[in-house]
Amino acid sequence: MQTRRVVVLICGVVITAVAVGLYGQNRVAGAVGASAAPAQAGADFPQLTRLQVDVFELKCTNDALAGLDLYALGRGGDQAGPAASRGAPVSEVLARLGQMGSARLAVRFDNFVDLLAGCRLVSGRSIPTVSNVTISAGGVIVPSVTYENVGFIAEVEGRWREGLDNVAEISFSVESSELSKKALDLGAGINLPTFDQFQSKQRCVARTGQPVMLACNSTSVPPDDKGRITVLVVRLVATRFNE
């Protein structure tokens, strides 16, 4: 009888210890679950943004490029306040760039994107080019034609800063490709095309609705017969949509 009491007492101690252990584990698990909940609240949600990108192509001399003032170029005339923050219209930017050399609006993008996810904007065309030439047994020249894409590609991604006055950190890259005026002469009247290409990547900080001016030029594109280099001037406007 005494032995049975000892066994029962031991079993009671073991059951109590297990119960306390399980209770402690449940408390720990509950604490972990409670601390994990705020992480869900901080998850990244889509940041709907209207993205406007104007790419201007400027051909000018190095001396003229030294006088490029991006801040003044982007401002809307001599106005102050909201009118100036919206920036100069396209016609005004073209007129100012035209004072430095030959300028044109190469491409314009206007899209609604998720700034966090980023976007790839493409504007161009496919052109037929002779990629290879073969000569048959009878001496007939047979060209091989392929299609090459030329134009502009812009890639944008970023993040609107939380807790600040609609400020975004943006990574921007632009790539330009066009058929060169110079070709590779293989002789016998056969010329293979070459392409002028360059790419620029930059980071900037933008306020919603206000333009940011960027400029890039390529050393891989040779100057033209007038000694002018090719410069891309980009105006980027990101407008945030608050939900």
KAGI-V716749 format. One record per residue. N is the residue number from 1. RES is the residue in one letter. PHI is phi in whole degrees, -180 to 180 (999 if undefined). OMEGA is omega in degrees with one decimal (* if undefined). D_CENTER is the distance of its C-alpha to the mean C-alpha in Angstrom with 1 decimal. Layout:
BEGIN
n=N res=RES phi=PHI omega=OMEGA d_center=D_CENTER
n=N res=RES phi=PHI omega=OMEGA d_center=D_CENTER
END
This chain:
BEGIN
n=1 res=M phi=999 omega=178.7 d_center=83.7
n=2 res=Q phi=-66 omega=177.9 d_center=82.5
n=3 res=T phi=-62 omega=179.5 d_center=80.3
n=4 res=R phi=-62 omega=178.6 d_center=78.8
n=5 res=R phi=-63 omega=179.4 d_center=78.0
n=6 res=V phi=-64 omega=179.5 d_center=76.2
n=7 res=V phi=-62 omega=179.1 d_center=74.1
n=8 res=V phi=-62 omega=179.9 d_center=73.2
n=9 res=L phi=-63 omega=179.1 d_center=72.3
n=10 res=I phi=-63 omega=178.9 d_center=70.1
n=11 res=C phi=-61 omega=179.2 d_center=68.3
n=12 res=G phi=-63 omega=178.8 d_center=67.8
n=13 res=V phi=-65 omega=-179.2 d_center=66.3
n=14 res=V phi=-64 omega=179.8 d_center=63.9
n=15 res=I phi=-62 omega=179.3 d_center=62.8
n=16 res=T phi=-64 omega=179.9 d_center=62.3
n=17 res=A phi=-64 omega=179.0 d_center=60.2
n=18 res=V phi=-64 omega=-179.6 d_center=58.0
n=19 res=A phi=-62 omega=178.5 d_center=57.6
n=20 res=V phi=-64 omega=179.5 d_center=56.6
n=21 res=G phi=-63 omega=178.6 d_center=54.1
n=22 res=L phi=-64 omega=178.4 d_center=52.5
n=23 res=Y phi=-63 omega=178.8 d_center=52.4
n=24 res=G phi=-65 omega=178.7 d_center=50.6
n=25 res=Q phi=-65 omega=178.2 d_center=48.1
n=26 res=N phi=-63 omega=177.8 d_center=47.4
n=27 res=R phi=-65 omega=178.5 d_center=46.9
n=28 res=V phi=-64 omega=179.4 d_center=44.4
n=29 res=A phi=-62 omega=177.8 d_center=42.6
n=30 res=G phi=-64 omega=179.6 d_center=42.6
n=31 res=A phi=-67 omega=178.4 d_center=41.2
n=32 res=V phi=-65 omega=178.5 d_center=38.3
n=33 res=G phi=-62 omega=-179.7 d_center=37.5
n=34 res=A phi=-69 omega=-179.2 d_center=37.7
n=35 res=S phi=-76 omega=-179.9 d_center=35.3
n=36 res=A phi=-79 omega=-176.9 d_center=32.8
n=37 res=A phi=-61 omega=179.8 d_center=32.7
n=38 res=P phi=-62 omega=179.5 d_center=30.6
n=39 res=A phi=-63 omega=176.7 d_center=27.8
n=40 res=Q phi=-67 omega=-179.5 d_center=27.4
n=41 res=A phi=-67 omega=-178.8 d_center=27.2
n=42 res=G phi=-93 omega=-178.5 d_center=24.2
n=43 res=A phi=-63 omega=-178.8 d_center=22.2
n=44 res=D phi=-80 omega=176.4 d_center=18.6
n=45 res=F phi=-102 omega=179.4 d_center=18.8
n=46 res=P phi=-56 omega=178.4 d_center=16.3
n=47 res=Q phi=-113 omega=-176.9 d_center=14.8
n=48 res=L phi=-64 omega=-173.2 d_center=15.1
n=49 res=T phi=-141 omega=169.5 d_center=13.1
n=50 res=R phi=-88 omega=-175.5 d_center=13.6
n=51 res=L phi=-115 omega=178.4 d_center=10.6
n=52 res=Q phi=-115 omega=-177.9 d_center=12.0
n=53 res=V phi=-128 omega=174.5 d_center=10.5
n=54 res=D phi=-111 omega=179.3 d_center=13.4
n=55 res=V phi=-112 omega=178.2 d_center=13.4
n=56 res=F phi=-102 omega=175.8 d_center=16.8
n=57 res=E phi=-106 omega=-178.3 d_center=18.5
n=58 res=L phi=-119 omega=173.3 d_center=21.2
n=59 res=K phi=-112 omega=-176.3 d_center=24.0
n=60 res=C phi=-150 omega=177.0 d_center=26.1
n=61 res=T phi=-81 omega=177.8 d_center=28.1
n=62 res=N phi=-63 omega=178.9 d_center=27.3
n=63 res=D phi=-65 omega=178.9 d_center=29.8
n=64 res=A phi=-68 omega=-179.7 d_center=28.1
n=65 res=L phi=-64 omega=179.4 d_center=24.7
n=66 res=A phi=-62 omega=-179.5 d_center=26.3
n=67 res=G phi=-94 omega=-179.0 d_center=27.0
n=68 res=L phi=-73 omega=179.0 d_center=23.5
n=69 res=D phi=-113 omega=-175.8 d_center=23.2
n=70 res=L phi=-65 omega=-179.3 d_center=19.7
n=71 res=Y phi=-65 omega=179.3 d_center=21.2
n=72 res=A phi=-67 omega=-179.1 d_center=24.0
n=73 res=L phi=-65 omega=-176.7 d_center=22.0
n=74 res=G phi=-84 omega=-177.5 d_center=20.0
n=75 res=R phi=-75 omega=-179.9 d_center=23.1
n=76 res=G phi=-86 omega=178.7 d_center=25.1
n=77 res=G phi=63 omega=179.1 d_center=28.3
n=78 res=D phi=-98 omega=-176.9 d_center=30.8
n=79 res=Q phi=-76 omega=177.4 d_center=30.2
n=80 res=A phi=-125 omega=176.2 d_center=29.8
n=81 res=G phi=77 omega=-175.7 d_center=28.7
n=82 res=P phi=-58 omega=-179.0 d_center=26.6
n=83 res=A phi=-63 omega=179.3 d_center=26.9
n=84 res=A phi=-72 omega=-178.0 d_center=25.3
n=85 res=S phi=-67 omega=177.9 d_center=22.5
n=86 res=R phi=-75 omega=175.1 d_center=21.4
n=87 res=G phi=87 omega=-178.9 d_center=21.0
n=88 res=A phi=-77 omega=174.9 d_center=22.6
n=89 res=P phi=-69 omega=-176.7 d_center=22.6
n=90 res=V phi=-59 omega=-177.8 d_center=21.3
n=91 res=S phi=-61 omega=-179.5 d_center=24.9
n=92 res=E phi=-73 omega=177.4 d_center=25.4
n=93 res=V phi=-63 omega=178.8 d_center=22.3
n=94 res=L phi=-63 omega=179.9 d_center=23.5
n=95 res=A phi=-64 omega=-179.6 d_center=27.0
n=96 res=R phi=-70 omega=177.5 d_center=26.0
n=97 res=L phi=-67 omega=179.5 d_center=24.1
n=98 res=G phi=-64 omega=176.1 d_center=27.0
n=99 res=Q phi=-73 omega=-178.7 d_center=29.3
n=100 res=M phi=-98 omega=-176.4 d_center=27.6
n=101 res=G phi=174 omega=178.4 d_center=27.6
n=102 res=S phi=-99 omega=-174.2 d_center=26.5
n=103 res=A phi=-132 omega=175.2 d_center=23.5
n=104 res=R phi=-152 omega=172.9 d_center=22.1
n=105 res=L phi=-84 omega=-174.3 d_center=19.3
n=106 res=A phi=-77 omega=-177.9 d_center=17.6
n=107 res=V phi=-162 omega=177.1 d_center=15.4
n=108 res=R phi=-133 omega=175.7 d_center=14.5
n=109 res=F phi=-115 omega=175.7 d_center=12.3
n=110 res=D phi=-146 omega=-173.0 d_center=13.7
n=111 res=N phi=-136 omega=171.0 d_center=12.8
n=112 res=F phi=-100 omega=-172.9 d_center=13.6
n=113 res=V phi=-137 omega=167.4 d_center=11.3
n=114 res=D phi=-91 omega=-173.7 d_center=11.7
n=115 res=L phi=-61 omega=179.4 d_center=9.3
n=116 res=L phi=-65 omega=-178.5 d_center=10.6
n=117 res=A phi=-74 omega=-179.0 d_center=10.2
n=118 res=G phi=81 omega=-178.7 d_center=6.6
n=119 res=C phi=-152 omega=177.6 d_center=6.5
n=120 res=R phi=-126 omega=-177.1 d_center=6.8
n=121 res=L phi=-109 omega=-174.5 d_center=8.5
n=122 res=V phi=-126 omega=174.3 d_center=11.4
n=123 res=S phi=-141 omega=-178.4 d_center=14.3
n=124 res=G phi=-178 omega=-179.0 d_center=17.2
n=125 res=R phi=-153 omega=176.1 d_center=20.5
n=126 res=S phi=-104 omega=-178.9 d_center=22.7
n=127 res=I phi=-121 omega=178.6 d_center=25.5
n=128 res=P phi=-76 omega=178.5 d_center=28.6
n=129 res=T phi=-137 omega=176.1 d_center=29.4
n=130 res=V phi=-86 omega=-177.9 d_center=32.3
n=131 res=S phi=-97 omega=-178.4 d_center=31.2
n=132 res=N phi=-161 omega=179.9 d_center=34.8
n=133 res=V phi=-135 omega=175.2 d_center=38.4
n=134 res=T phi=-122 omega=179.2 d_center=41.4
n=135 res=I phi=-118 omega=-178.2 d_center=45.1
n=136 res=S phi=-72 omega=179.7 d_center=47.5
n=137 res=A phi=-61 omega=179.3 d_center=51.0
n=138 res=G phi=-88 omega=178.7 d_center=52.3
n=139 res=G phi=84 omega=179.3 d_center=50.2
n=140 res=V phi=-86 omega=178.9 d_center=47.8
n=141 res=I phi=-83 omega=-178.9 d_center=44.2
n=142 res=V phi=-118 omega=179.3 d_center=41.7
n=143 res=P phi=-82 omega=172.5 d_center=38.0
n=144 res=S phi=-102 omega=-175.4 d_center=35.2
n=145 res=V phi=-107 omega=173.3 d_center=32.5
n=146 res=T phi=-126 omega=180.0 d_center=28.9
n=147 res=Y phi=-111 omega=179.7 d_center=25.9
n=148 res=E phi=-112 omega=178.2 d_center=22.8
n=149 res=N phi=-89 omega=175.6 d_center=19.5
n=150 res=V phi=-128 omega=179.8 d_center=18.5
n=151 res=G phi=144 omega=-175.0 d_center=16.1
n=152 res=F phi=-127 omega=173.8 d_center=12.5
n=153 res=I phi=-130 omega=176.5 d_center=9.3
n=154 res=A phi=-120 omega=177.3 d_center=5.9
n=155 res=E phi=-123 omega=-175.8 d_center=2.9
n=156 res=V phi=-134 omega=170.5 d_center=1.9
n=157 res=E phi=-152 omega=-178.7 d_center=4.8
n=158 res=G phi=179 omega=-177.7 d_center=7.9
n=159 res=R phi=-155 omega=171.4 d_center=11.6
n=160 res=W phi=-78 omega=-179.0 d_center=14.3
n=161 res=R phi=-70 omega=177.5 d_center=17.1
n=162 res=E phi=-79 omega=176.6 d_center=20.3
n=163 res=G phi=84 omega=178.0 d_center=23.4
n=164 res=L phi=-112 omega=-172.8 d_center=22.0
n=165 res=D phi=-81 omega=174.7 d_center=22.0
n=166 res=N phi=51 omega=178.4 d_center=18.7
n=167 res=V phi=-112 omega=-178.6 d_center=16.5
n=168 res=A phi=-122 omega=170.2 d_center=12.9
n=169 res=E phi=-99 omega=-170.8 d_center=11.2
n=170 res=I phi=-127 omega=169.7 d_center=7.5
n=171 res=S phi=-106 omega=-173.2 d_center=5.3
n=172 res=F phi=-133 omega=173.7 d_center=3.7
n=173 res=S phi=-137 omega=177.6 d_center=5.0
n=174 res=V phi=-133 omega=179.8 d_center=7.5
n=175 res=E phi=-129 omega=-179.1 d_center=10.5
n=176 res=S phi=-122 omega=178.0 d_center=13.9
n=177 res=S phi=-143 omega=178.1 d_center=16.9
n=178 res=E phi=-149 omega=179.6 d_center=20.3
n=179 res=L phi=-70 omega=-178.7 d_center=23.9
n=180 res=S phi=-77 omega=176.2 d_center=25.8
n=181 res=K phi=-75 omega=179.5 d_center=29.1
n=182 res=K phi=-99 omega=-179.9 d_center=30.6
n=183 res=A phi=-124 omega=179.1 d_center=31.6
n=184 res=L phi=-89 omega=-176.5 d_center=33.3
n=185 res=D phi=-85 omega=179.1 d_center=37.0
n=186 res=L phi=-97 omega=-178.5 d_center=38.8
n=187 res=G phi=88 omega=-179.7 d_center=42.1
n=188 res=A phi=57 omega=178.3 d_center=44.3
n=189 res=G phi=75 omega=-178.0 d_center=42.1
n=190 res=I phi=-103 omega=179.4 d_center=39.1
n=191 res=N phi=-125 omega=174.9 d_center=35.7
n=192 res=L phi=-102 omega=-175.3 d_center=32.4
n=193 res=P phi=-73 omega=171.8 d_center=29.2
n=194 res=T phi=-124 omega=-175.6 d_center=26.6
n=195 res=F phi=-128 omega=172.4 d_center=23.0
n=196 res=D phi=-96 omega=-177.4 d_center=21.1
n=197 res=Q phi=-137 omega=168.5 d_center=17.7
n=198 res=F phi=-158 omega=-176.3 d_center=15.3
n=199 res=Q phi=-140 omega=177.6 d_center=11.8
n=200 res=S phi=-136 omega=176.7 d_center=10.4
n=201 res=K phi=-124 omega=-178.6 d_center=8.2
n=202 res=Q phi=-144 omega=173.9 d_center=8.8
n=203 res=R phi=-121 omega=-179.7 d_center=9.1
n=204 res=C phi=-151 omega=174.9 d_center=10.8
n=205 res=V phi=-116 omega=-175.8 d_center=13.0
n=206 res=A phi=-128 omega=171.0 d_center=13.3
n=207 res=R phi=-100 omega=-175.1 d_center=16.3
n=208 res=T phi=-57 omega=176.3 d_center=16.5
n=209 res=G phi=80 omega=-177.9 d_center=17.4
n=210 res=Q phi=-109 omega=-175.9 d_center=17.3
n=211 res=P phi=-72 omega=172.0 d_center=15.4
n=212 res=V phi=-118 omega=-178.4 d_center=13.6
n=213 res=M phi=-103 omega=178.0 d_center=14.4
n=214 res=L phi=-128 omega=178.3 d_center=12.7
n=215 res=A phi=-142 omega=177.8 d_center=14.6
n=216 res=C phi=-152 omega=175.2 d_center=14.6
n=217 res=N phi=-132 omega=-173.8 d_center=17.4
n=218 res=S phi=-118 omega=175.1 d_center=18.4
n=219 res=T phi=-83 omega=-179.8 d_center=21.7
n=220 res=S phi=-80 omega=177.4 d_center=21.7
n=221 res=V phi=-94 omega=-175.5 d_center=22.3
n=222 res=P phi=-69 omega=176.1 d_center=25.9
n=223 res=P phi=-61 omega=177.5 d_center=27.3
n=224 res=D phi=-79 omega=-175.5 d_center=29.0
n=225 res=D phi=-69 omega=176.7 d_center=32.8
n=226 res=K phi=-101 omega=179.5 d_center=32.6
n=227 res=G phi=76 omega=-178.0 d_center=30.9
n=228 res=R phi=-97 omega=176.5 d_center=27.7
n=229 res=I phi=-98 omega=179.4 d_center=24.3
n=230 res=T phi=-98 omega=-179.4 d_center=21.1
n=231 res=V phi=-127 omega=173.2 d_center=18.5
n=232 res=L phi=-101 omega=176.0 d_center=15.3
n=233 res=V phi=-110 omega=-173.8 d_center=15.2
n=234 res=V phi=-114 omega=172.1 d_center=12.2
n=235 res=R phi=-112 omega=-177.7 d_center=13.0
n=236 res=L phi=-118 omega=176.9 d_center=10.6
n=237 res=V phi=-126 omega=177.4 d_center=12.6
n=238 res=A phi=-111 omega=-179.9 d_center=11.8
n=239 res=T phi=-118 omega=-175.5 d_center=15.1
n=240 res=R phi=-86 omega=174.4 d_center=16.1
n=241 res=F phi=-108 omega=-179.8 d_center=18.7
n=242 res=N phi=-84 omega=-179.6 d_center=21.2
n=243 res=E phi=-89 omega=* d_center=23.3
END
